[in-house]
Amino acid sequence: MRQYLIAGNWKMNTDPVEAAELAAEIAALLSARPPDDNVSVALCPPFTSLVSAGAKLKESKALLGAQNCHHEAAGAFTGEIAAPMLAALGCTYVILGHSERRRYCGESDSDIRQKIAAAMAAGLTPIYCVGETLEERQAEQTLTVIERQLRRGLDSIALPDASRLVVAYEPVWAIGSGLAASAEQAQEVHAFIRAELGAMYGEKSESILLLYGGSMKASNAPALLAKPDVNGGLIGGASLDANTFVAIAQACGS
Ligand code: 13P
């Protein structure tokens, strides 16, 4: 049976009280109208809201994820958060390489590679984000950019099994723009990512979950999720509304 993951990236939204309310609302909807068993759900609040949101997910199907981590496990890195700290809080996932961090924090593919290694060493599953800018798409560089991000970001990263890595295709031009990639555009890139992962990891890569992210909402989710290599979504704005987010989870396999 096809597996799906619907993950909410709350970005820099929700204080601890708001996060607890939103997580509780999502948990209640998931228990009232559970998505199919083959659909996993994750919420990725800001660091400061992980504890309060996580407390509301204890009895729920939803798992907890963070939005970044440092590449060292501990040390003199003022203001940073290490992967083992996130694991100790009950995180399953950590989003790494998001385009907002590449752009605003100057993270390079090799910085991200170190973070992926640290996350895996701590037992977390990285959700590794890749995606091209509008200029790169217009210059027909999309697949070249994705290939570079995959090859560099995953260079020398061992994969014990497919469940230990998630890749999210997030075209930068689709994030927060209201203009999602078409299902065909997403499928083309996802098939390419699948082939690249196959070249890197062989057969076990076939079940790595590939998420689409960028203006995904309840209205466009069914078409995107129907594509063979789209195994879920990384949802930004629409994940801040409990009903919309759960509706997207329910669109998997429909
Ligand atoms: P939006 O869903 O708000 O476009 O954001 C997507 C995203 O960046 C998820 O990581």
py3Dmol code that shows the C-alpha trace and the ligand (Angstrom):
import py3Dmol

protein = """\
ATOM      1  CA  MET A   1       0.000   0.000   0.000  1.00  0.00           C
ATOM      2  CA  ARG A   2       1.261   3.504  -0.805  1.00  0.00           C
ATOM      3  CA  GLN A   3       2.511   5.423   2.210  1.00  0.00           C
ATOM      4  CA  TYR A   4       1.998   9.157   2.685  1.00  0.00           C
ATOM      5  CA  LEU A   5       3.316  11.839   5.034  1.00  0.00           C
ATOM      6  CA  ILE A   6       1.571  15.152   5.528  1.00  0.00           C
ATOM      7  CA  ALA A   7       3.809  17.526   7.489  1.00  0.00           C
ATOM      8  CA  GLY A   8       2.973  21.032   8.660  1.00  0.00           C
ATOM      9  CA  ASN A   9       5.807  23.560   8.670  1.00  0.00           C
ATOM     10  CA  TRP A  10       4.550  26.265  10.985  1.00  0.00           C
ATOM     11  CA  LYS A  11       7.636  28.411  10.252  1.00  0.00           C
ATOM     12  CA  MET A  12       8.011  31.363  12.705  1.00  0.00           C
ATOM     13  CA  ASN A  13       4.377  31.272  13.812  1.00  0.00           C
ATOM     14  CA  THR A  14       2.651  30.387  17.105  1.00  0.00           C
ATOM     15  CA  ASP A  15       3.788  31.147  20.633  1.00  0.00           C
ATOM     16  CA  PRO A  16       3.635  28.208  23.074  1.00  0.00           C
ATOM     17  CA  VAL A  17      -0.015  28.842  23.981  1.00  0.00           C
ATOM     18  CA  GLU A  18      -1.157  29.229  20.356  1.00  0.00           C
ATOM     19  CA  ALA A  19       0.820  26.148  19.360  1.00  0.00           C
ATOM     20  CA  ALA A  20      -0.831  24.052  22.071  1.00  0.00           C
ATOM     21  CA  GLU A  21      -4.260  25.222  20.882  1.00  0.00           C
ATOM     22  CA  LEU A  22      -3.530  24.455  17.236  1.00  0.00           C
ATOM     23  CA  ALA A  23      -1.977  21.059  18.019  1.00  0.00           C
ATOM     24  CA  ALA A  24      -4.968  20.159  20.217  1.00  0.00           C
ATOM     25  CA  GLU A  25      -7.383  21.173  17.462  1.00  0.00           C
ATOM     26  CA  ILE A  26      -5.511  19.076  14.891  1.00  0.00           C
ATOM     27  CA  ALA A  27      -5.300  16.095  17.286  1.00  0.00           C
ATOM     28  CA  ALA A  28      -9.070  16.283  17.918  1.00  0.00           C
ATOM     29  CA  LEU A  29      -9.868  16.404  14.190  1.00  0.00           C
ATOM     30  CA  LEU A  30      -7.504  13.502  13.495  1.00  0.00           C
ATOM     31  CA  SER A  31      -9.227  11.374  16.107  1.00  0.00           C
ATOM     32  CA  ALA A  32     -12.743  12.357  14.985  1.00  0.00           C
ATOM     33  CA  ARG A  33     -12.046  11.793  11.280  1.00  0.00           C
ATOM     34  CA  PRO A  34      -8.898   9.665  11.114  1.00  0.00           C
ATOM     35  CA  PRO A  35      -7.057   9.552   7.804  1.00  0.00           C
ATOM     36  CA  ASP A  36      -6.255   6.086   6.466  1.00  0.00           C
ATOM     37  CA  ASP A  37      -3.620   4.030   8.299  1.00  0.00           C
ATOM     38  CA  ASN A  38      -1.135   4.544   5.477  1.00  0.00           C
ATOM     39  CA  VAL A  39      -1.087   8.314   6.128  1.00  0.00           C
ATOM     40  CA  SER A  40       1.401   9.701   8.679  1.00  0.00           C
ATOM     41  CA  VAL A  41       1.026  13.229   9.976  1.00  0.00           C
ATOM     42  CA  ALA A  42       3.685  15.505  11.480  1.00  0.00           C
ATOM     43  CA  LEU A  43       3.613  18.987  12.977  1.00  0.00           C
ATOM     44  CA  CYS A  44       6.756  21.138  12.965  1.00  0.00           C
ATOM     45  CA  PRO A  45       6.306  24.124  15.295  1.00  0.00           C
ATOM     46  CA  PRO A  46       9.062  26.598  16.211  1.00  0.00           C
ATOM     47  CA  PHE A  47      11.599  25.351  18.808  1.00  0.00           C
ATOM     48  CA  THR A  48       9.942  27.321  21.611  1.00  0.00           C
ATOM     49  CA  SER A  49       6.589  25.639  20.948  1.00  0.00           C
ATOM     50  CA  LEU A  50       7.797  22.038  20.617  1.00  0.00           C
ATOM     51  CA  VAL A  51       7.064  21.163  24.243  1.00  0.00           C
ATOM     52  CA  SER A  52       3.577  22.665  24.426  1.00  0.00           C
ATOM     53  CA  ALA A  53       2.505  21.334  21.028  1.00  0.00           C
ATOM     54  CA  GLY A  54       4.103  17.943  21.683  1.00  0.00           C
ATOM     55  CA  ALA A  55       2.153  17.576  24.926  1.00  0.00           C
ATOM     56  CA  LYS A  56      -1.099  17.742  22.941  1.00  0.00           C
ATOM     57  CA  LEU A  57       0.026  15.010  20.539  1.00  0.00           C
ATOM     58  CA  LYS A  58       0.676  12.293  23.115  1.00  0.00           C
ATOM     59  CA  GLU A  59      -2.553  10.403  22.371  1.00  0.00           C
ATOM     60  CA  SER A  60      -2.611  11.425  18.736  1.00  0.00           C
ATOM     61  CA  LYS A  61      -1.461   9.953  15.466  1.00  0.00           C
ATOM     62  CA  ALA A  62       0.516  13.114  14.712  1.00  0.00           C
ATOM     63  CA  LEU A  63       4.282  13.110  15.226  1.00  0.00           C
ATOM     64  CA  LEU A  64       6.485  16.049  16.151  1.00  0.00           C
ATOM     65  CA  GLY A  65       9.204  17.644  14.040  1.00  0.00           C
ATOM     66  CA  ALA A  66      11.536  20.645  14.261  1.00  0.00           C
ATOM     67  CA  GLN A  67      12.527  23.144  11.578  1.00  0.00           C
ATOM     68  CA  ASN A  68      16.324  23.146  11.868  1.00  0.00           C
ATOM     69  CA  CYS A  69      19.220  21.851  13.957  1.00  0.00           C
ATOM     70  CA  HIS A  70      22.931  22.490  14.398  1.00  0.00           C
ATOM     71  CA  HIS A  71      25.482  20.111  12.914  1.00  0.00           C
ATOM     72  CA  GLU A  72      27.331  19.520  16.203  1.00  0.00           C
ATOM     73  CA  ALA A  73      25.839  17.386  18.957  1.00  0.00           C
ATOM     74  CA  ALA A  74      26.856  19.822  21.730  1.00  0.00           C
ATOM     75  CA  GLY A  75      29.331  22.596  22.434  1.00  0.00           C
ATOM     76  CA  ALA A  76      30.036  26.321  22.451  1.00  0.00           C
ATOM     77  CA  PHE A  77      27.521  27.405  19.817  1.00  0.00           C
ATOM     78  CA  THR A  78      25.523  30.156  21.476  1.00  0.00           C
ATOM     79  CA  GLY A  79      21.920  30.264  20.405  1.00  0.00           C
ATOM     80  CA  GLU A  80      21.968  26.968  18.522  1.00  0.00           C
ATOM     81  CA  ILE A  81      19.901  23.800  19.055  1.00  0.00           C
ATOM     82  CA  ALA A  82      21.441  20.331  18.635  1.00  0.00           C
ATOM     83  CA  ALA A  83      19.755  17.319  17.081  1.00  0.00           C
ATOM     84  CA  PRO A  84      19.983  15.160  20.265  1.00  0.00           C
ATOM     85  CA  MET A  85      18.082  17.918  22.126  1.00  0.00           C
ATOM     86  CA  LEU A  86      15.265  17.612  19.611  1.00  0.00           C
ATOM     87  CA  ALA A  87      15.254  13.843  19.880  1.00  0.00           C
ATOM     88  CA  ALA A  88      15.046  14.174  23.683  1.00  0.00           C
ATOM     89  CA  LEU A  89      11.927  16.339  23.269  1.00  0.00           C
ATOM     90  CA  GLY A  90      10.238  13.596  21.279  1.00  0.00           C
ATOM     91  CA  CYS A  91      10.847  14.886  17.764  1.00  0.00           C
ATOM     92  CA  THR A  92      10.751  12.293  14.981  1.00  0.00           C
ATOM     93  CA  TYR A  93      11.542  14.665  12.109  1.00  0.00           C
ATOM     94  CA  VAL A  94      13.635  17.737  11.414  1.00  0.00           C
ATOM     95  CA  ILE A  95      13.218  19.928   8.330  1.00  0.00           C
ATOM     96  CA  LEU A  96      16.638  20.722   6.840  1.00  0.00           C
ATOM     97  CA  GLY A  97      17.724  22.807   3.878  1.00  0.00           C
ATOM     98  CA  HIS A  98      14.509  24.793   3.610  1.00  0.00           C
ATOM     99  CA  SER A  99      14.880  27.510   0.953  1.00  0.00           C
ATOM    100  CA  GLU A 100      14.154  30.201   3.545  1.00  0.00           C
ATOM    101  CA  ARG A 101      17.210  29.051   5.486  1.00  0.00           C
ATOM    102  CA  ARG A 102      19.292  28.760   2.332  1.00  0.00           C
ATOM    103  CA  ARG A 103      18.271  32.301   1.387  1.00  0.00           C
ATOM    104  CA  TYR A 104      18.106  34.194   4.691  1.00  0.00           C
ATOM    105  CA  CYS A 105      20.708  32.282   6.705  1.00  0.00           C
ATOM    106  CA  GLY A 106      23.124  31.517   3.862  1.00  0.00           C
ATOM    107  CA  GLU A 107      23.018  27.748   4.351  1.00  0.00           C
ATOM    108  CA  SER A 108      24.937  25.907   1.644  1.00  0.00           C
ATOM    109  CA  ASP A 109      24.460  22.352   0.444  1.00  0.00           C
ATOM    110  CA  SER A 110      27.532  21.322   2.423  1.00  0.00           C
ATOM    111  CA  ASP A 111      26.268  22.996   5.631  1.00  0.00           C
ATOM    112  CA  ILE A 112      23.015  21.137   5.156  1.00  0.00           C
ATOM    113  CA  ARG A 113      24.847  17.870   4.544  1.00  0.00           C
ATOM    114  CA  GLN A 114      26.492  18.167   7.961  1.00  0.00           C
ATOM    115  CA  LYS A 115      23.118  18.831   9.557  1.00  0.00           C
ATOM    116  CA  ILE A 116      21.589  15.803   7.829  1.00  0.00           C
ATOM    117  CA  ALA A 117      24.411  13.644   9.201  1.00  0.00           C
ATOM    118  CA  ALA A 118      23.893  15.062  12.710  1.00  0.00           C
ATOM    119  CA  ALA A 119      20.132  14.553  12.561  1.00  0.00           C
ATOM    120  CA  MET A 120      20.505  10.953  11.454  1.00  0.00           C
ATOM    121  CA  ALA A 121      23.110  10.264  14.134  1.00  0.00           C
ATOM    122  CA  ALA A 122      20.603  11.505  16.725  1.00  0.00           C
ATOM    123  CA  GLY A 123      17.938   9.161  15.385  1.00  0.00           C
ATOM    124  CA  LEU A 124      15.882  11.896  13.703  1.00  0.00           C
ATOM    125  CA  THR A 125      14.513  11.595  10.179  1.00  0.00           C
ATOM    126  CA  PRO A 126      15.542  14.618   8.114  1.00  0.00           C
ATOM    127  CA  ILE A 127      13.014  16.152   5.745  1.00  0.00           C
ATOM    128  CA  TYR A 128      15.537  17.428   3.219  1.00  0.00           C
ATOM    129  CA  CYS A 129      14.170  20.310   1.106  1.00  0.00           C
ATOM    130  CA  VAL A 130      15.296  20.938  -2.462  1.00  0.00           C
ATOM    131  CA  GLY A 131      13.908  23.244  -5.116  1.00  0.00           C
ATOM    132  CA  GLU A 132      14.684  25.753  -7.829  1.00  0.00           C
ATOM    133  CA  THR A 133      14.061  29.494  -8.003  1.00  0.00           C
ATOM    134  CA  LEU A 134      11.899  31.056 -10.705  1.00  0.00           C
ATOM    135  CA  GLU A 135      15.000  32.254 -12.573  1.00  0.00           C
ATOM    136  CA  GLU A 136      16.442  28.752 -12.535  1.00  0.00           C
ATOM    137  CA  ARG A 137      13.182  27.262 -13.836  1.00  0.00           C
ATOM    138  CA  GLN A 138      12.963  29.858 -16.596  1.00  0.00           C
ATOM    139  CA  ALA A 139      16.551  29.081 -17.580  1.00  0.00           C
ATOM    140  CA  GLU A 140      15.587  25.374 -17.754  1.00  0.00           C
ATOM    141  CA  GLN A 141      17.985  24.615 -14.932  1.00  0.00           C
ATOM    142  CA  THR A 142      15.455  22.927 -12.647  1.00  0.00           C
ATOM    143  CA  LEU A 143      16.767  19.371 -12.849  1.00  0.00           C
ATOM    144  CA  THR A 144      20.406  20.510 -12.751  1.00  0.00           C
ATOM    145  CA  VAL A 145      19.740  22.429  -9.536  1.00  0.00           C
ATOM    146  CA  ILE A 146      17.864  19.544  -7.948  1.00  0.00           C
ATOM    147  CA  GLU A 147      20.597  17.095  -8.909  1.00  0.00           C
ATOM    148  CA  ARG A 148      23.266  19.348  -7.374  1.00  0.00           C
ATOM    149  CA  GLN A 149      21.295  19.812  -4.151  1.00  0.00           C
ATOM    150  CA  LEU A 150      20.714  16.063  -3.817  1.00  0.00           C
ATOM    151  CA  ARG A 151      24.272  15.030  -4.666  1.00  0.00           C
ATOM    152  CA  ARG A 152      25.900  17.576  -2.359  1.00  0.00           C
ATOM    153  CA  GLY A 153      23.376  17.484   0.459  1.00  0.00           C
ATOM    154  CA  LEU A 154      23.457  13.686   0.664  1.00  0.00           C
ATOM    155  CA  ASP A 155      27.130  13.195  -0.189  1.00  0.00           C
ATOM    156  CA  SER A 156      28.524  10.306   1.943  1.00  0.00           C
ATOM    157  CA  ILE A 157      25.285  10.071   3.911  1.00  0.00           C
ATOM    158  CA  ALA A 158      24.544   6.408   4.571  1.00  0.00           C
ATOM    159  CA  LEU A 159      20.923   5.360   4.470  1.00  0.00           C
ATOM    160  CA  PRO A 160      20.144   2.482   6.866  1.00  0.00           C
ATOM    161  CA  ASP A 161      16.638   2.190   5.449  1.00  0.00           C
ATOM    162  CA  ALA A 162      14.154   4.243   3.470  1.00  0.00           C
ATOM    163  CA  SER A 163      12.220   5.397   6.512  1.00  0.00           C
ATOM    164  CA  ARG A 164      15.244   7.412   7.722  1.00  0.00           C
ATOM    165  CA  LEU A 165      15.039  10.039   5.002  1.00  0.00           C
ATOM    166  CA  VAL A 166      12.275  12.182   3.523  1.00  0.00           C
ATOM    167  CA  VAL A 167      12.890  14.529   0.588  1.00  0.00           C
ATOM    168  CA  ALA A 168      10.642  17.531  -0.027  1.00  0.00           C
ATOM    169  CA  TYR A 169      10.496  19.178  -3.442  1.00  0.00           C
ATOM    170  CA  GLU A 170       9.690  22.808  -2.780  1.00  0.00           C
ATOM    171  CA  PRO A 171       9.940  25.062  -5.841  1.00  0.00           C
ATOM    172  CA  VAL A 172      10.936  28.429  -4.378  1.00  0.00           C
ATOM    173  CA  TRP A 173       8.523  30.282  -6.690  1.00  0.00           C
ATOM    174  CA  ALA A 174       5.594  28.275  -5.323  1.00  0.00           C
ATOM    175  CA  ILE A 175       6.282  28.899  -1.623  1.00  0.00           C
ATOM    176  CA  GLY A 176       3.865  31.383  -0.115  1.00  0.00           C
ATOM    177  CA  SER A 177       2.910  32.646  -3.576  1.00  0.00           C
ATOM    178  CA  GLY A 178      -0.501  30.990  -3.832  1.00  0.00           C
ATOM    179  CA  LEU A 179       0.734  29.481  -7.103  1.00  0.00           C
ATOM    180  CA  ALA A 180       1.486  25.796  -6.605  1.00  0.00           C
ATOM    181  CA  ALA A 181       3.336  23.720  -9.175  1.00  0.00           C
ATOM    182  CA  SER A 182       0.937  21.782 -11.363  1.00  0.00           C
ATOM    183  CA  ALA A 183       0.604  18.092 -10.592  1.00  0.00           C
ATOM    184  CA  GLU A 184       2.506  17.378 -13.838  1.00  0.00           C
ATOM    185  CA  GLN A 185       5.360  19.733 -12.935  1.00  0.00           C
ATOM    186  CA  ALA A 186       5.609  18.156  -9.481  1.00  0.00           C
ATOM    187  CA  GLN A 187       5.540  14.610 -10.857  1.00  0.00           C
ATOM    188  CA  GLU A 188       8.285  15.374 -13.389  1.00  0.00           C
ATOM    189  CA  VAL A 189      10.662  16.571 -10.662  1.00  0.00           C
ATOM    190  CA  HIS A 190       9.636  13.865  -8.193  1.00  0.00           C
ATOM    191  CA  ALA A 191      10.345  11.154 -10.776  1.00  0.00           C
ATOM    192  CA  PHE A 192      13.766  12.728 -11.324  1.00  0.00           C
ATOM    193  CA  ILE A 193      14.435  12.800  -7.559  1.00  0.00           C
ATOM    194  CA  ARG A 194      13.342   9.154  -7.327  1.00  0.00           C
ATOM    195  CA  ALA A 195      15.811   8.214 -10.077  1.00  0.00           C
ATOM    196  CA  GLU A 196      18.646  10.178  -8.447  1.00  0.00           C
ATOM    197  CA  LEU A 197      18.000   8.522  -5.086  1.00  0.00           C
ATOM    198  CA  GLY A 198      17.943   5.188  -6.883  1.00  0.00           C
ATOM    199  CA  ALA A 199      21.387   5.897  -8.314  1.00  0.00           C
ATOM    200  CA  MET A 200      22.651   6.847  -4.842  1.00  0.00           C
ATOM    201  CA  TYR A 201      20.979   4.241  -2.662  1.00  0.00           C
ATOM    202  CA  GLY A 202      19.731   1.470  -4.926  1.00  0.00           C
ATOM    203  CA  GLU A 203      16.544  -0.472  -4.390  1.00  0.00           C
ATOM    204  CA  LYS A 204      15.895   0.639  -0.825  1.00  0.00           C
ATOM    205  CA  SER A 205      15.363   4.208  -2.072  1.00  0.00           C
ATOM    206  CA  GLU A 206      12.133   3.180  -3.776  1.00  0.00           C
ATOM    207  CA  SER A 207      10.133   3.722  -0.618  1.00  0.00           C
ATOM    208  CA  ILE A 208      11.717   7.047   0.445  1.00  0.00           C
ATOM    209  CA  LEU A 209       8.799   9.448   0.837  1.00  0.00           C
ATOM    210  CA  LEU A 210       8.912  12.415  -1.541  1.00  0.00           C
ATOM    211  CA  LEU A 211       6.810  15.367  -0.385  1.00  0.00           C
ATOM    212  CA  TYR A 212       5.648  18.311  -2.458  1.00  0.00           C
ATOM    213  CA  GLY A 213       5.679  21.768  -0.837  1.00  0.00           C
ATOM    214  CA  GLY A 214       4.635  25.194  -2.109  1.00  0.00           C
ATOM    215  CA  SER A 215       1.105  26.648  -1.810  1.00  0.00           C
ATOM    216  CA  MET A 216      -0.411  23.215  -1.243  1.00  0.00           C
ATOM    217  CA  LYS A 217      -3.983  23.507  -0.006  1.00  0.00           C
ATOM    218  CA  ALA A 218      -7.125  21.415   0.245  1.00  0.00           C
ATOM    219  CA  SER A 219      -8.180  22.340  -3.300  1.00  0.00           C
ATOM    220  CA  ASN A 220      -4.988  21.332  -5.132  1.00  0.00           C
ATOM    221  CA  ALA A 221      -3.906  18.480  -2.815  1.00  0.00           C
ATOM    222  CA  PRO A 222      -5.955  15.684  -4.436  1.00  0.00           C
ATOM    223  CA  ALA A 223      -4.413  16.189  -7.900  1.00  0.00           C
ATOM    224  CA  LEU A 224      -0.866  16.496  -6.521  1.00  0.00           C
ATOM    225  CA  LEU A 225      -1.237  13.490  -4.202  1.00  0.00           C
ATOM    226  CA  ALA A 226      -2.638  11.345  -7.002  1.00  0.00           C
ATOM    227  CA  LYS A 227       0.696  11.449  -8.853  1.00  0.00           C
ATOM    228  CA  PRO A 228       2.723   8.256  -8.463  1.00  0.00           C
ATOM    229  CA  ASP A 229       5.873   9.853  -7.024  1.00  0.00           C
ATOM    230  CA  VAL A 230       4.144  12.397  -4.772  1.00  0.00           C
ATOM    231  CA  ASN A 231       3.994  10.742  -1.344  1.00  0.00           C
ATOM    232  CA  GLY A 232       2.688  13.639   0.667  1.00  0.00           C
ATOM    233  CA  GLY A 233       3.097  17.324   1.351  1.00  0.00           C
ATOM    234  CA  LEU A 234       5.111  19.825   3.352  1.00  0.00           C
ATOM    235  CA  ILE A 235       2.494  22.428   4.090  1.00  0.00           C
ATOM    236  CA  GLY A 236       3.277  25.999   5.173  1.00  0.00           C
ATOM    237  CA  GLY A 237       0.447  28.542   5.408  1.00  0.00           C
ATOM    238  CA  ALA A 238      -2.370  25.990   5.103  1.00  0.00           C
ATOM    239  CA  SER A 239      -1.009  24.004   8.067  1.00  0.00           C
ATOM    240  CA  LEU A 240      -1.906  26.865  10.417  1.00  0.00           C
ATOM    241  CA  ASP A 241      -5.598  26.121   9.902  1.00  0.00           C
ATOM    242  CA  ALA A 242      -6.529  22.821  11.557  1.00  0.00           C
ATOM    243  CA  ASN A 243      -9.455  22.031   9.257  1.00  0.00           C
ATOM    244  CA  THR A 244      -7.507  22.709   6.069  1.00  0.00           C
ATOM    245  CA  PHE A 245      -4.488  20.752   7.251  1.00  0.00           C
ATOM    246  CA  VAL A 246      -6.528  17.704   8.231  1.00  0.00           C
ATOM    247  CA  ALA A 247      -8.475  17.931   4.963  1.00  0.00           C
ATOM    248  CA  ILE A 248      -5.154  17.645   3.105  1.00  0.00           C
ATOM    249  CA  ALA A 249      -4.268  14.538   5.144  1.00  0.00           C
ATOM    250  CA  GLN A 250      -7.638  13.086   4.227  1.00  0.00           C
ATOM    251  CA  ALA A 251      -7.019  13.728   0.538  1.00  0.00           C
ATOM    252  CA  CYS A 252      -4.235  11.104   0.506  1.00  0.00           C
ATOM    253  CA  GLY A 253      -5.256   8.116  -1.519  1.00  0.00           C
ATOM    254  CA  SER A 254      -8.710   9.582  -2.233  1.00  0.00           C
TER     255      SER A 254
END
"""
ligand_1 = """\
10
13P
P 3.432 27.443 1.769
O 2.569 26.202 1.892
O 2.992 28.550 2.689
O 3.593 27.867 0.348
O 4.889 27.027 2.294
C 5.464 25.868 1.838
C 6.688 25.620 2.616
O 7.641 26.379 2.571
C 6.703 24.437 3.486
O 7.974 24.172 3.984
"""
view = py3Dmol.view(width=600, height=400)
view.addModel(protein, "pdb")
view.setStyle({"model": 0}, {"cartoon": {"style": "trace"}})
view.addModel(ligand_1, "xyz")
view.setStyle({"model": 1}, {"stick": {}})
view.zoomTo()
view.show()
